[in-house]
């Protein structure tokens, strides 16, 4: 029997899916304005109707009423009683964003009623007189937009052809726009398009030669659609855009006549009843459980491998040794395949999150009276769906702050000699196993003096924090009087601190960056600020792309097990105090080792976890050179011995473990006694910060 909780889960999943598709519909509408696409309008009406019915059936009456009003408004547009406009599209998108935020809030709290939902639906027609007044401008703008759109489409089409035929990139780039338009028209009609070319010397009679080539192309069952030429030194190259007259054509015969490439192949359509891919809606919680089971399987497999190794060593059964290892290797391969499948299910395009951030920036700009230009670049990056869901609010907070508190008013920007239109860059890139998202603006920047002044006034109520973090302005400056910006920016992440006196509707009081940092760090990520007063601010968020099985090195220190990801180890060295190959010395109270022409600070687990410096062992020890974050942040981790190297699944901390500094996650091991052991994973990225290097 389906319970209320199951119905809510289905409702939330479907609402999120439909709302995301509605945002795409409105993006498509904006591209064709002021024209009206009835197919898009009807799709929007159907989706509003579905969301209305689903909301009413689950008991969310206020949300249902909102969708009812939106449905009525777009029925009037479809029936010609109201016209479509940029303002109407913008207003509707803003309402949908508010609905999505409310539904996400209800999803988190699993509330059975939506009494606290308050969304004002105001969608107005601009009026007949305003429409007539804008008509001439709209026509001109439409012509300009159509030209721009055509150029953009052709450029995109050219890039697509190059991606399919990189060998002839230079030829494709030399094709004139009018020829590309012809090629695109052919591909839009579903035709296969080929490009043939022959080279003639300027001294040859290339007119006769060209006619002969064309006749031979036609004899092979191809039609010459267009010809264009280009000069190459003392030669002239004739290019033929051709299409086959029959479905099954032989390019090998054509190659004897002229060098030929298929630059676009006809897309085959398959009946929906044949080979149609079925989709199954699975909750992220269910996928999370499967990932945890895979983690338990990895732990059990590792325990089995250790036990079998001990049995083989004791019983000396060498004949079956290799067969056992082969079987375990096969299990490992299969588990990795299963992991890859689950990861693929979990992954979503990062654009699904970032497009929403762009819309929110546009809405916030209108609300605050700012003029903002958004530059966006993120490519085809995918990210774990659960990580994306958790990070969305943090990115929204940063983006809204960039508009509300970063970008100046147009008049102020003009007084400062800036363009009245502010600029916000939203970018994402993959680096190793991480996704790096950056939100930057060219606004007023962060004023260290203002931040510290506000902090010193605020921190008087928190004497313990004052002792720990700083009690006077000099605590935030170098001996020569320069601001230590990294420490100043840390103030902004203190719980409850804000530089704003009063709240505003777009981004609050500026408080909440502590929650942003807490959320990002809970995902084993980090957030950094760079800023220049008067020039702008940049927030960089680095988060894992996915939850994955990673290879870890388990080592011993004072009899206890710890782990670090194998990928973070640059190299390892066995160190003997009398060794001449590796020399240690003290610099400013810290022991460092000279290796590969660099001085690398040495650190122990005691200092990482307990902030207690300990002397190096008197006898030999193992040195792991770890790669930290940024430049010159390698550290030498002192360990007693390597216990094991194996695949493990990183897991989040429990409430007690999260209190331990320097720990980013845990892995589980089965000990020699058969009991489960918890092994802390060292947060390699934080080591330089923790030991103040």
N, C-alpha and C positions, 0 to 999 in steps of 0.2 A: 504493500500500500504506500502510495506517495504521500509523505507528510508535508506540513507547511514549510519546513526548512528546505526540503527538496524543491518545492515550488518557487520559493524565493531565489534559490541558486539558479534555477532555470531562467527565471525572470531577469535577474541581474546579468547573466551571461548574454541572453538574447538582446536585452536593452543596450548593452555596451556595443554589441556587434552592429545593431541597426543604427545607433547614433553615429558610430564611426563611418558607416556607409552614407549617412545623411551629410556629414561634413564633406565627403567626396562629391556628393551631388551638388552642394552649394559652391564648392570650388569650381566645378564644371559650369555652373550657372554664371559665375562671375566672369569666366573666360569669354562667354558669348554675348554678354549684355551689350546693347539693350534688346537683342533678339530674345525670343521666347521659344524654348524647346519643350513642347507639350509632353514628350516622352519622359523627360526629367521631372517635370512638374507632377505628372501622374504618379511616377515612382515615389516622389516626396509625399504626396497625399496618401498613398497606400501605406507608407511606413509610419506616418503620423497616426493613421487609423489603427494600425497594428499595435503601436505603442500605447495608444489610448485604451484600447480594449484590454491589453495585457495589464496595464496599470490598474484599471478599474477592477479586474478580476482578482488581483492580488490584494486589493484593499487600499491602494495608494490613490485616493480620490483626488487630491490636489494636483498631483502629477498628471493624472488622467485628464483633469480639466484643462491643464496647460496644453496638452497635445490636442485636445478637442478644439481649442481656440486656434491653434496653429493650422489644424486641418481645415477649419472653416475659412481662414484667411487665404489659404492656397487654392481652395475650391473657387473662390472669387477670382483669383488670378487666372485659373484655367478657363473659367466661363467668361473672361473678358471684362469683368466688373471692376477689377483693380489691375493696375499695371505693375510690372516688375521693375525694380530699380536697385541701384547699388545700396541705398540706405535700407531698403526692405530686406535685402539679402544679409546685410551686416547686422541689422537688428535681430533677425531670426537666428543667425549663427550665434550671436551673443546669448540669446535665450537658451539655445541648445547647450551651450557650454555650461551655463548655470544649472540646467537640468542634469547634465552629466555629473557635475560636482555633487549635487544633492543625491543622485542615485548611488554614487560611489560612497558617500557618507553613510547612506542607509545600508549599503552592502557591508560596510565595516562594522556597523553597530547591530546589524540584523534586526532593526526596528520593524515592528509589524504595522505601524501607522506612519503617515507622513504629515502629521499635524504641524510640524515645525517648518515645513517647506513653504517658502514665500517667494514666488516668482511673478513679477508683473509683466504681463504680455501686452505690449503696445506696439502694434505694427500698423503704420499709417500710410495711406496713399498720398503722394505729393500733390495731387490735384491736377485737373485738366490744364489750367493756365500755366502751371509750372512746367508741365510736360511739353506744351507747345513752345514755351520759351526756350527749353533746352533742346528742342528737336534738331535745329540746325547744327548746334554744337555737337550733339550726339552723332549726327551723320558724319561730320568731319572726323570726330574722334574714332568712330567705327571704322572709317576708311584707314586711318593711321594704324589703329590696333590690328586691323585685318592684314595690313602690310607687315607689321611687326610680327604678328602671329605666323604669317606665311614664311617669313625669313627664319623665325625660330624653329618652325616645323621642318624646314628644309635642312637647317644645320643639324638638327637632331637626327633626321633621316640619314644625312651624310655620315654622322658618327656611327650610326647603326650599321651602315654598309661597310665602313672601315673595320668595325669589330668583327664582321663576318668574313671579310677578305683583307686581312692586314698586309698581305703580300703586295697588294696594289694600292697601298695608302696614297702614294704620291700621285698616282693617276686619278684616283677619286677626288683628291683635294684640288686637282687642276680643272675638274669639270665645272663649267659655268653654271650659274644658278638656274638659267632657263632650261638647261639640259637635265639638271637634277629634278626640276619640276616635272618634266616629261617622264623621267624614270619613276618618280613617286606616283604619278597618275597611273602608270602601268601596274605598279605593285598594289595600289589601292583596288585595281580591278581584278586582283588575284593572279596576275600573270608572272611567269618566270622571266627574269631579265638577265641577259648576258651582255658582256662588253668584249668586243673583239677589236684588235688594232694591228695595223701593219705599218712598217717604217719604210719610207722612200728617201733616196738621196735627192737633194734639190736639183741635181743634174738629170734625174730620170724623168720620163714622161709619166708623172704620177696620176694624171687624169685618166689615161687608158688603164693603168694598173688598178686604180680604185674601182673603175667600172667592172673590170674582170673579177675582182674580189667580191663585189656586191652580187654579181651574177652567180658566182659559185656558192655564196652564202644562201641565196634563194633556192638553188638546186638541192641543197642539203635539208630543205624544209624549214627555213627560218625567214622571218620578215625583218628587213632593216627599217627601224622606226626613225632613227636620226643619225646624222653624221656630224662630227665636229673634229677640228684639227688642233694640233699644238706643235710648236717648233722646238726641236731639240738639237741645238748646234747647227750643223750643216744638213740636218735631216728634217723631214716633216712627217709627223705621225698622224694617220687617219684613224679615228676611233668610231666604231659602229655600235650603236645601241640596238640590240636585236632581241626578238622574242620567238620562241618556237611555235610552229603552226600545229604541232601535234603533241600529245601528252608525253609519249615516250620518245625522247630524242637522244641522238648519239653525238656527244660533244667531241669524241675522238676524231671523227671525220672533219669536223669543223676546225680542229686544231691544225690540220694540215694546210688549211687555207690561210688562217690568221690566228695569232695568239689570242686565246679566249678564256674568259673567267665568268663563272656564274656569280653574279653579284646579288641576286635575289631569287630565291626559289619559291615557287607557288606553295602556299600553305594548304595542306590537305585538311578537309573538314570531315569529321566522323560523326555519324548519326549519334544522337544523345543516348540512344538505347544501347549502343555498342561501345564498350570500353569507357563508359562514363565513370569518373572517379567519384566514389562515395565519400562523404565526410561524416565523422562521428564527433559529436560535441563531448569533450571530456574536461571536467573541472581541473584547474591547476592544482588543487589539493590532492586530487587522485594521482596526477603525474608526480607530485612531490613525494607521495607515498611509494610510488614505484622507484623513484630515485633512491629513497632511503633503503628500500629492499635491496637494490643493486649494491649499495654501500655495505649492507650486512653480508651480502654474498661475497664481496671482495674480502671482507674481514675473515669470513669463514674459510674462504679459499686460501688466504695467507696462513691461517692457523693450520689447515690441513697440510699445506706445503712444509711448514716447519716441523709438524709431527712426523711426516713421512721422511724428512731428512734425518731426524733423530733415529727412526726405525732402521733406515738404510745403513746409517753409521754403526748402529749397535749389532744388527743381524748380519751385516756384510752381504746383503742380497743385491749384488751388482748386476745380475742378469736383467732383472726387471726395472733397474734404476732408470734407464733411458726411456722405457715405455711409460713409466709413471710421470717423468718430467714432460714427455711429449703430450700426455693427456692433460696435465695441468696447464701447459702452454695453450692447448686448444680451448680449455675452459676460459683462460684469460682472454683469448681472441674473441670468443663468443660473447663474453661479458662486455668487452669494448664495443662490439657491434650493437649489442642491446643498448648500451649507454648512448651511442651515436644516434640510434633511432629515437630514444626518449628525448635527447637534446634537440633533435630536429623538430619534434612535436612541440617542445617548449619555446622554441625560438620564434620571434616575430620581427618584422622590419622595424628598425628604430624610427623610421619615418612616421609610424603610427602614433608615436609619442611626440615627436618633435613638431609635426604639423599642428598638433593641438597647442603646443607652446607658441608657435608663430601666430596662430589665431588669437591667443590670449594677449600677446604683445600688442597686436593691432587693436584689440578691445581696450586694453589699458591706456594706450596712446590716446584714443578718442576720449576716454573718461577724464584724462588728466590734461587735455588740450595740447598734447605734444605732437610734433610731426616726426614720424620715425620711418626710416628705410631699413628693411631687414635683408641682410645677406645671409644665405643659408647654403650649407654644403655638408652633406653626410653620406652620399652614395648609397650602395646597397648593403649597408651594415645590418646585421641581425643581432638581437639581444634576447636574453632569457626573459620570458613573459612576466615571471614573478618579480624579477629585478626591475624590469621596466615599470611595472605597476607601483612598486614601492618608491621608485625614484621620481615619479612624475610630479608629485606635490613639491618636492625639493626644487626641481627645475622650474616649476611654475613660480615658486617664491623668488628664486634668483632673477628670473626674467621680469617679473612684475617690479621688483626693486630696481632693476636696470632702467626701466621706463620711468617709474614714479620718482625715484630718488637719484638716479644717475643722469639721465638726459635732462638738459635744462629746457626751460620754456623758449619758444622761438625768439621772442624779443631779447631775452638774456643772451642767447647764443649769438645773435646779431651784434649785441654790444661787445661781446668778447671776440668778435671777428671770426666767428664760426659760421658754417652753413646753418641756416635756420632748421634744416632737416637733420635730425640726429640719426646716427647709424648704430644698429645693433647687429653683431655677427653671431650666428648660431651654427656651430660646426660640430662634427663628430668624426672620429677616426678610430680604427682598430690598431692596437699596438700590443703584440704578443697575445696574452689571454685577457687583455683589458680593452674596454671601450672608453675613450677619452672624449668627453663632451665639454665644449667651451662656450660660454655666453659672455660676450664682451660688448662694451659700449664706448662711445667717444664723448662721454658726458663730463661732469665736473670732477670726477675722480674722488679719492678718499683723502681728506685733510687730516694727517696724523695729529696735528696740534689740537684740532677740534675733538677728535676721538679721545685722545688722552685726557684733555680737559674735562670732557663729559664723564669719562671713567672715574677720574679722581674725585669728582663730586658725588658720583653714584656709589662708589665702593666704600665710602665712609660708613655705610650701614652694614658692611660685611668685613669686619676686622680680620677674620681668618683668611679670607680671600686676598685682602690687602697685603698681608704678610707674605703670602705665597706668590702672588702675581706681580705686585708692585705697589708702592705707596707714594711715590713721587715721580715727577716728570723725568728725572735723571735715570730712573730705572728702565726707561724706554729709549735711552740714547746711548750712543757709543761714547767713549772718553773724549772724542773730538767734537761732540755735540750733534752728531747726525742721528736721525731717527732710525731705530731698528724696526724697519717696516714689518717684518714677519711677526715680531712680538706685538706691535700695534694692531695688526690685523687679527691676532688671536683674541683681542678684546671683543671684537664683533661677534665672536662665537660663544661668549659667556652667557649662560642662561639668565634671561631677564634684562640684559643690557640693550639699550637702544639710544641712538643719537637724535631721534625724533621726539619732539615735545608732545605732539598730539597725533591721533590716529587719522588715517585717510582711507577712503573706501577702496582704493586700488591696491594698496600694498601694506596696509596696517601701519604700525608705528616703527617698522624696521626690525622689531623683535622677531625672533623665530629662526635666526641663523643657527642658533644652538641646536634646534630640532633638525635643521638641514644637515648639520655635521653629524649628529647622532645617527640619523637615518642612513647616511652614506657610509659611515664607518661600520654600522651594523651589517652592511653588505660586503664588508672587507674592502671598502674603497676609501678614497680620501678626497678632500676638497681643498683647493688652494686659491688664494687671492693675489693678484698683482695689480698695482694701480699707480698712476701718476696724477698728482693734483692738477686739475685743469685739462687733462688729456683723456681720462677715462679709466675704466675698471674692467678687469677680466676675472671671471670665476672659472676655474678648471676642475671638473669632476672626473675622477678616474674610478671606474667600477669594473668588477669582473664581467666578462661577456656572458659567461654561463657557469653553472655549478657543474664541476667536472671531476672525474677521477684523475688525480695527479700523482706523479711519482715523487715520493718523499724520502729523505734521508733521516732515519731514526738514530739518534746518538745518545750517549750517556754523559751526564755531568753530576758528580757526587752521588752516583748510584741511581739517579732518576733518569727516566726517558723523556726526551724532547724531540721535536722534528722540525725540519725546514724543507721547503720545496726544492727538489733537485735542480730545477731550472734556475734557482737563484744563486747556485754555487758556481763561481768562476773556476776555481781550482781548489785542491786540498794539498797540504804539505804536512809531513811528519817533522816535528820540530824537536831538535835536541839542543839543550842550552849551550853546549860547546861547539855547535855547528857554525861553520864560517859562511855557509851558503845563505843563511837567513840571519840577519842581525837585528836585535831589538835595542831600543833606547827610549829614554823618557823625554817627552816634549810637553811643557806646561803641565806636568804632573801626570800625563797619560803615557802608558807604554805603547810604542808604535813599532812596527816591523818594516824594514826596508825590503821590498820585493819588486822586481821588474822595474826598478828605477823610481818607485813611488813609496811614500811613507803611509802605511795603512794602520789606523788605530786598532788596538786589540781590545776585545770586550769579552766578558763572560756572562753566563746566564744570570749570575747573581746581580750584576749591574742592570741587565735588561729588565728583569722582573722585579728586583727589590731595591734598585738604585744603590747597591752596595758594591764598591770597588773591592776586588780581591786580587791578591798577588798571583802571579803565574805559577803553575806547578814547577817544582824543582827538577823533576825528571822529565822525560819526553812527553809531549802532548801533540794532539792533532789540530792543525789550523785550517779552518774552512774560510776561504776568502769569499765573502758574500757581496753580491751586487745590490746596492741600495737604490734609492730613487734620486735621479738627477746626477749632476756631475760631481766627481771627486767624493763620492759617498760610499765607496767600498769599505767594508769593515772586516776585520779578522776575528772570527768567532772561535774561541778556545773550547775544545771538547776533549773528553777523556778517550773515547773510542767510538767507532761507528758500530752500531748494533745491527742495523739492517737497512736495505734499500728496497722499497716495494711500492706497488700501487695502493692508494688509499683514497677514500672519499672524505673531503673536508666537510665538517659539520659545524653548525653554529654553536655558540657556547650555551651552557645552561646559566641560570641567574648567578650562581656562585662563581663560575669560571670567568664571567665577563668582568669581574672586579679585578682580575689579575692583569697588571699592565704588561705590555709587550707581547700579549697572546692574541692571535687573530682568529684561531679556530681550534678544533680538536680533531683527532682521528681516534678510532677505536682499534685495539689490538686484542688478540686472545693470548694470554700469557701461558707460560709453561705448565701452570697448574690448571689450565682450562678455563680460567676466569677472564672476564672482559676487563681490559685496562684502558684508561683514558690517557691519551698522550697529547700534551699541549703542542700547538704549532706556533713557532715564533713568528711574530709580525716583522718580517725582514724590512719592509718599507719604512717602518717607524724607528728602527734602531738608531739611525743618525740623530733623529730628534730626541730620542730618549736619553742618549748619552751626551747630547749637546756638542756635536761636532759640526 
